[in-house]
Amino acid sequence: MTSTITSTSPTTAVTPTVPLQPLLHDEVVVVAAPTQAWSGRDGSIGANPVHGYWTGDQRFVAGVDVRVAGTDVEPVAVVPSGARAVVFSGLLRGLDGAGADPDVRLDRRRTVRIDGVSERLRVTDRLRQTAVGVDPLEVTVRIRPDAAGMDAVKAGLGRVPVTPAADGAHVAWTAGSVEVRLEAPGAAVTVDGDDVVLRWRVGRAHEVELGWDCAVRTPDAVVSGVRTPPPFDAPADVRDDRLRRWLERATDDLDALRLARPEGEFIAAGAPWFFTLFGRDSIWAARFLLPVDTSTAGGTLRVLAALQGTRDDPTTAEQPGKIMHELRQASLPVDNDEISLPPLYYGTVDATALWVCLLHDAWRAGLPDAEVEALLPALERALAWMRDHGDADGDGLLEYVDESGRGLANQGWKDSGDSVQWRDGTLATGPIALCEVQGYAHEAAVHGADLLDAFGRDGGDGWRAWAARLAERFRAAFWVADEVGRYPAIALDADKRPVDSATSNIGHLLGTGLLTPDEEAVVADRVVRPDMASGFGLRTLSTTAAGYWPLSYHGGTVWAHDTAVVIAGLTRSGHHDAARTLAEQLLAAAVAFDFRMPELHAGDDVSEVARPAPYPAACRPQAWSAAAAFPVWVAMGG
């Protein structure tokens, strides 16, 4: 996934010349995929470009302003009630009587569901029950309907007003293809230009409750919400209170991120920008959940198999047997239109091998044989893609290049434009052969062969021989050294030179079978060294690299899922002490973020800061960041 932030000098106040991507770290979100609602910490909606009510990639409300008796609301607390609801508590001090104690309180409860958003206001007044001859309480809510798309909002562009139509007690409008219906029982409903105005005049009482509801209908949605109970739960009897709280919140967030297509359920990548099916993200989330659930893996595998590539199309990066990258309702401009991704985009070099790995691991974890057997034709096509298309130049390694000129320049999980760089900070040129992708491919070939053997299909020995050749090629081409020691390069560039920066990518090789035990020991030692491990997780780029910056998206930050992949690899390869070291570091970060792990956080060292700084544009909740709690649980004895 890609994220772009334009920054200015820290010492000079400069008015941006281009729109900026909204920052998210101080905002409040509630989610019930495909619905999400964003606001400030006081509950107000409209100050930040990301604010509003959303379904999928479509915003349908951009602003909500609440006034009670003309007085300001002074916020005092934000209390989440699971992933789907939150209560904002404030004081209406303009209505207070004499004395220091606050007398009038406003509690605003926002709840999202898969087909809409509702809000309830409760005004509690300890004076009103004895007041005589006072005026009625007037509450005014101004709602701004909107039709902005996710791509425009992420690019920092403004709202797209729409004109609502009042029809008696309700108001309706269309945002893109989304049909919206607003109801507010007991309110006088009017339309003022492009705004909907709700007014209540109620008798003063100790407690007054009122509210409104926005219901949506999405006739052309490519994914749908899920109403069934989650197939997973937080593990019981977790002794570490920190870990227990993280697992509970992570499980709730993952439940709220569940989506479906006809073939089954999967977990959406994350809010707000990636609230849909992402091959790589959904695979890793399902894989992390395998210790407690195989059904999510089964649904994810079937959904992705149904979209598996069948033809060569450079504009979408589709190829026969390839697993897709992301699915949207419409094309997605990125980086101010420099990149444009088609609605069904296949620009990922790793999802195909990871799909095979998930199929094998789910089978080992107990996915029914009948479900596995039904996916074997897709398995064979995925393996063939690695050989026939993934290794485009026939050198025995998987590499990628964007053939369209409008897709992602980098197509591993670190898919930002500067994610593959040399130690001196210069960028590598493609085609690029990423180190971790070779590990995934090796594991997929070996474990794919095991599946073929187990179900009586031909080809297993050939894939094991293919994997052995890949390991030999990797060993000869990737190993480099710096002042700390030897390690695999992040990638080979277009000239087959090892790109020599030390990165977290090397940890993804652990447990794949690509490395010898001695090589795994070298990597296991490096990922817990101070240049790599920040004390709050594993940095994406070593501090020894010239391009290191603790707030660089893929060049120095810590990603929870990235650290969790390495923790799982350390556990599988028998390096339990190193696994527990990184697990404790990630757990410390989870505490700092109130157990809702963001997409990524700053890579500052624990010796310099007491808690990690947020990456200001990080998504949350994020599927693989939430699911990272499970490899941590396993590493700590779960």
N, C-alpha and C positions, 0 to 999 in steps of 0.2 A: 504494500500500500504506500501511496506517496502523500507527502504533506509538504507544503511550501509556505514559508513565512518570509516576508520582506522586512528587513530591520533597518534602523537608522542609527546614527552615531549616539553612543550613550551620553555624550557630553553636550549635545546640541539638540535643541527642540526643533524638529523639522516636520513640516506638514507633508505627509506622504504624497508623492506624485502619482502613485498607482494605488488602487484598492488593496487592502491588506486582509489576509485570511483572519477570521475571528479567533481570538484566544478563548480558551474554554476552562482554564484551571479554576477560576473563581465562580463558575456558573453552576446551577443546580439542574439536574436532569432526572426525569422519571421515564421509564421505558416499559413497553409491553409490545414487542415487535409484532407488526411493523410500525407501531405508533411510538412517538417520543415527544416530550415537551421540555423545553429549555427556558430558564428564567434566571434572574439575579437572585441573590441570597435573601432578598426581601420579598421574593415572590413576584416582583414586577416583571412584565414581559415587554421588551421593546428597546432596551438600551444597547444591547449587544446584537450585532447582525444575526447571530445564530438563534436568538430567542424566537420562540413561537411554538405552535402546535404543528407536528409533522406526521405524515404517513408515508412510509417509504422515502423516496427522494423528493417528495412534494410538501412544501409548507402550505398550510391553509389558514393559519392565523399568525400574524406578525406582531401583534401588540395587544395587551390587556391592561387597562388602567382602572384601578379601583379607588373610589372616593367614598368615605363614610362621613356624612354630615359636614362635608367640606373641609375636614381636618386631615392633616398629614398622618400617615402611618409610620411609626418609628419601630423598625424591626428589632426583635430581641432573640429569636431562636429559629433554627431550621432543624426539623426533626424528621428524618426519613422514616417511612413505614414500609420497609421492603423496597424492592426495585421499582414498584409500580405506583407508589404514593408518597407524598411528602406533605408535612404541615408547616406552614410559615406562621410564626406567632409574632404579633406586634402590638404596640400600645397606641391608643387614640387619645393622646394627652390633651388635645384641644377640647375634649369632653370631660376632663377630670374635674373633680371638685377641689376644695382647699386641702392642703396637706401634701406630704411627700409621697405617699403611696399612690401608685397608679390605680385608677378606678375602672377604666374601660379597656377591654382587650379584644383584639381581632385575631381569630385563628382562621387561616385560609388553607383548606385541604384540597390538594390537586391529585387527581387519580387518572391514570391512563389505562386504557384497555385496548385490545387489538383493533377495535373499530371506532375509537374516539377518545375524547378527553372530557372530564367533568371537574367542576370546581364547586366547593361549598364554603360559604363564609359563615362564621359564627361570631356574633358580637356578644360579649359577656360584660355586664355592667352592674357592679354592686350597688350603684346609686339608684338605678331605674326602678327597682322594686318599691322604693318609698317615695319616688318623685311624684309631685302633683302639679298638673297644669303645664307640663312641658310639651314642647313640639314633638311631632312624630319624627322618627329616625329616617333620614333619606340616604339611600345607598345608590350610587351611580357607578355603572361599569361600562367602559367604552372599549369595544372589541374591534380590532382592525383586521378584516379579512385580507388574505394575501394569496398570491399564486406564484411565488418565487420557487425556482427549482434548487436542488441541493448544490449543483455545480455553480450557479450564480452566487449563492450565499457563501460558499466556501471561497470563492474568488473575491469576496469582500464587497459584492455589489448589493444594492438596496432592495427594498421590497417591490413587489409587483401588485399594486392595488387592484382589487376587483370590486364590482358594485353588487352588493347583496340585494335581495328582494324579500321584503316582509310579506308574510301571508298569515295574518291573524296572530296567533300566539308563537309562531316560529319564524325564523329567517333562514333563507337558503342562498347558496352561491356555489359556483364551480371554480375549483383551483386546478388548472391543468385539466386532467380527466377525472379528478376527484370531486365527488358530489358531497356537499356539506350541508347539514341541517342543524341549526342551533335552536334550543329551547330554553326558556328561563321561566319556570312556573311562578306566577304571582307578579311578574314584572310588567311594566309598561315598556313595550319594545318598539323602537323607532329606528329609522335609517337616517343618518346624518352624513350626506355625501357618500364616502366609501366606508364609513364606520357604522357599526351597530351599537346603539345605546340602550342599555337596560337600566330602568329606574324602579326602585321599590320605595314606598312610603309605608312604614310599619309602625305600629304603636310601640312605645318604649316599654321594654320589659327587661327582666334580669338576663334573659338569653333570647337572642334572635338568630334564626338560621335561614339562609336563602342560598340560591346557587343557579348554575346554568350548565348545559351539556351540549357538546359538539359531537355529533355522530357523523361518520364518514362512510362513503361507499366508493370502492375502488374497482370499477368493472374490468380494467385492463392490467391489473397487478400481475407481476410475474412470480411473486411469492405470496404466501398467505400466513396469517397468524395461526397460533395453535391454542386450542381451548382445553386439551386433555391435560391431566396431571403430569408432571415431569417424570421421566423414567429413571431419574437419578436422585440421590439425596446425599446430604453431608454425612461422612462417616461418623459412627457413634463411638463413644468412649475415647475421645481424643484428649489426652491429659494436658497438653500444652494449651493454655487458654488462648494464647495468641493465634495458634494454628486453628483451634476450634472456631474462633470468631471469623477468621479468614475463610475457612471452608464453608461456613454457613452463609456468609455474604456472597461468596463466589457462586455457590449453588443457586442462590436466589437470583443473582444476575444472569447466570446461564439459562435458567428457566425463562426469564423475561426476554432473552435473546432468541428463543426458539422460533423457527419459521418452518414452513413446509412447502413442498411441491407435490404433485400427485404420487411420486415414487416414495415419499417418506419425509421425515423431519431432519433438520440440520440446525446448526447454530449460526446465526448471523455474525458477521465479523465484528462490528462494533458501532457505537453511537458517537457522533452523529453521522459521520461521512460514509461509513461502510456498513450500512444497515441492510445488508442483503447477503446473497450467497457468494463467498469467496472460496475457491478451491483449496488453496493452501491453508487459510485460516480455519476453515470449517474442518478440514482434515486434522490439523493439530489439536483443535479443541476436542474433537471426538477421540483422538488417540490418548490425550491426557486423561480423559474420563474412563478409559477402559477398566481400571481397577474397580469401578463401581457400576459401570453400565456398558453394555455392548449394543443396545438398540439404537442409540444415537449414531454409533459408527455404521450400523447397518443402513439406516436411513440416509446418512451422508454418502455412503458408497453408492447406493442405488440412484440417488439424485444426480450425482456426478457422472455415473455411467450412462444415464439417459442423455446427457449432454456431451458425451465423448465425441471428439472430432471424427469426421468421416471423409473430409476432403481437404485439399490444399487451398488455402485462401490467405494470401499475405496481408490483406486489409484487416482481418480479424485474428491473424496468427493461428488459425485453425489448421490442424494436420491430422491425418488418420490416426486414431488411437490416443490422441492427446486429451488430457483433462483440462477443463477450462480454468480461467483465472477469476473472472467476476461476471455477474449477471445483473443488468439494470433494465429499467423500462425504456430508456432512451440513451443515445450517445452521451458520453461524459467528457466535456472539455476539461483539461488539466493545465495548470500553469498558464492561465490567461490565453487559452486556445492554442498554445504551442503544441500540445498533445491532445488528441481526441480519441477516446476509447469507444469502440462500438458497443452496443447493448450487451451482446454476448462476446466476450473477449477471451482469447486463449493465450495471451502473452505472459506465460510463466514457464520456466524451464524445470521447475522442481515438483509441481503438483502431480504429475503423472507417476513418477517414482514413489512419491509419498502416498498416493492412492493405493498402490500395490502394497506398500509397507503396512498401511492401515488394514487392508483386507487380511493380510497374514496375521497381524497382531490381534485383530478382532476374532478371527478363527481360533487362535490359541486361547483367547480369553473366554470363549464359549459361544460365539455367534453360531447359530444352528447351521449344520452342514448344508441343509437345503438352500439357505440363503447364500452361503458361500458358493455353492455349486452353480447357482443361477448367475453368478457374477464372473465365472471363469472365462467366458468368451471376451468380456471386457478386460480381464486380466491379460489374456493373450495379446489383445490389441495394444494394451498399454506397454507390455514388454517389447512388442515389435516397434512401437514408437521410439523407445530409447535407442534401439539399434539403427533404425532406418531414417529417423528424422532428428532425434536428439543429438546424435553424433553425425552432424551434417557433413563434416569433412573427412570422416572415416579414420580419425586418428585414435579411436578407442576411448575418447572422452566426450562427455555431454557439454555442449556449449550453446550460447544463444546470441542472436543479433536481431534487432528490429528491422524487418524487411520493408515495412510500410512507410517509415519516416514520420509516422504520427502516433506510434505506440510508445510503450515504455522502453527507455534506453537500457535499463537494467531490469532483469526479469527473474532474479532470485528474490528471497524475502526482503533483502535490502535493495529496494527498487527505486530509491531516489537517484538523481543524476550524478551525485558525487560519492556514491557508496563504495565504489571499487577504485581505490587509489593506492599509489605507491607510497613508500615510507616518506618520501620527500614532499608528498602532498599533491603531486600531479596525477591526473586522472588516467586510468587505463583505457585503451581503445579496444573495441570489440572486433570480431566475436570473442566473447568471454566464456571461459570454462571455470566455473566456481568450484572451490574445493568441496564444500558440503554437498553439492549436487552429485559429485562422484561417489560420496559416501551413501547418499540415498539410493543412487542407481545400483551400487554394489549390493546393498541390502535388499533392494527390490528384486534383483536378478536371483540371488540365492534363495530368498524366501518365496519368490514366485515359483522357483523350481520345486521347492518343498510342497507348495500347493498343487502344482501339476502332478507330482508323484503321488501325493495323498489321494487325489481324485482320479487316478488312472489315466492321466493325459500325457501325451508325448512332449518332449522338449526340455525336460529338467536338466539333463546332463549338459546340453548345449548352453543353457543359461549359466550354469555353474562355471563352465569354461570361459564364457564371456566375462563373468565377474572376475575370474582369476587374471585375465588379461588386463582388465581395467585396473586392478590393484597394482600390477607390475608397472603399468604406464604411469599411474599416479606416483608410485614410489620413486620413479626415475625423474619425474618432472617437477614435483611440487615443493620439495623440502628446501628451506632456506634457513638463515640464521641472523640474529642480531646480537647486541651485547648481553641480552638475557640468556639466549640459547637457541637451539634448533626448534623449528616449528614448520607446519605446512603454510605455504603462501595462501592468500585469500583466493587467488585465481591465476590462470594463465591468460595472457592478453592475446591480441590478434597474431602476434609473432611467436606465440607459444613460450613467452618468457614468464617466469613466476613473478607475480605482482607481490612485492615483499613486505607489505604491511601486516602486522600481527593483529588479528581480529578474533572476535568471538566465533566466527564461522568454523574455526578449527575444532571447537568443542562439539559441533554437530557430527563430527566423524566418529566420536566415541560410541561403541556398541554397534556400529554398522557392519563390522567385519572387514572393513577396508584396511585398517591398520593392524600391524602385529602387536602382540602384548607389550613389547618394549616401546613401540611407537605410541601406543595408547598411554603408557606411563609418562612419556615426555609431554604429551598434550595435557594430561590430567594435572601435571605439575604446573604447566604454564598458565592454565586458566584460573588458578587461585593465587598467582603471583600478584604483587601490588600494582603492577602496571596494567593488569587486566581486571582484577576484582576490586571494586570500589569500596566494599563494606556494605553496600546496599544492592549487590548483584554484579553481574559480569558486564563490563563495558563492551560496546560494539567495536571499539578501536582502542588499541593500546596507547597509553600515554607516551610511549616512545616514538610515535608517529608524528610527523610534522603537522598533519591535518587534524590531529586530535583537538576536540573542543567539547567540553562537557554538555553543551546544549546543541550539538550537531545531531541531526535526526538519526543518521546511521554512522556517525563518526565520533562517538565518545559517550553517548547516552547509554542508559541501561534499559533494556526491554525485558519485561518479566517473562514473556514466553521464551525468549532467546536463552535466558538463564535457565529456565525450566527444561528446555530441550537438552542443555548441557548437563543439568542435574540428572535427568533420566539416563543419559548416556554414561555418565560416571557410575550410576547405580548398576546399569547393565554390565559394564565392563569391570565391576568389582572394586572400583575406587571409592569406597564408601565414605572415608574421612573427607575427601575432597567434595563429594556430593553433599555431605552434611554441612560443610563450611559454606558453600554457596546457598544451600537451603536456609541456613540461619541468616545469611545476608538478605535474601529475598524476603524472609519473614520480617526482618527489621524494617524493610521498606513498606511492607504491607501495614504494619502498625502505624507508620508515619502517614499513610494515606487512608487511615480509618478503615482499612481492610477492603477497600475497593481499589484494586490495583489499576492504575491507568495504563494506557498503551505503552508508555515509556516515561522515564524520569531522568533527571540530570545525573551525569557520571562523576560528580564531585566526590572526593575521597572522604571516608568517615572520619579521618583524622582532622579534617578541616571544617566539617559541618556536622551538626547533631542530627540532622534529618535531611533527606534528599530534597532538592528543589524540584517542583513539578516542571515538566516540559509543557509550556503554556498552551500548545495546540493539541495535546494528546487526547485521543478518544477515551471515553469511559461511559459505561462499562464496555470492556473489550473482551471478546470471547476467549482468545488464547491467554490473555492476562489473567482473567478470572480462573480459567482452567489450570493455570500454572500452580494453583494451590495443591493440586493432586500429586504431581511429581515431588513437590516439597514434602507432602504427607508421607509418601512412600519412602523417600530418602531418610526421613526422621523416624522410621520404624513402623509406618502404617501398613 
